[in-house]
């Protein structure tokens, strides 16, 4: 048994959950934050047999496409302590970060 932990962009999360559910996988969805922009992410947990890991990962990859967004990043203004100016920065968002963990024991009560 394996536990797949996938961290996906909020915009991709609903599609991932729907597609995994359509394919018969049990899914747990958790709200999370992190990354450069401290943007909203969703952490998805899926417990599957070892043979099904690649299929789940393929579904996640298909549903989570990377894209670029413009964000504002603060930078200190020289000579004025405590003042910040913002400037646009192009950042890559989307995609997925996926971990596959061994599960010693699984019970469904």
Buried (B, 14 or more C-beta within 10 A) or exposed (E): EBBBBBBBBBBBBEBBBEBBEEEEBEBEBEEBEEBEBEBBBBBBBBBBEEEBBEEBBEBBBEBBEEEEEEBEEEEEEEEEEEEEEEEEEEBEBBBBEBEBEEEEEEEEE
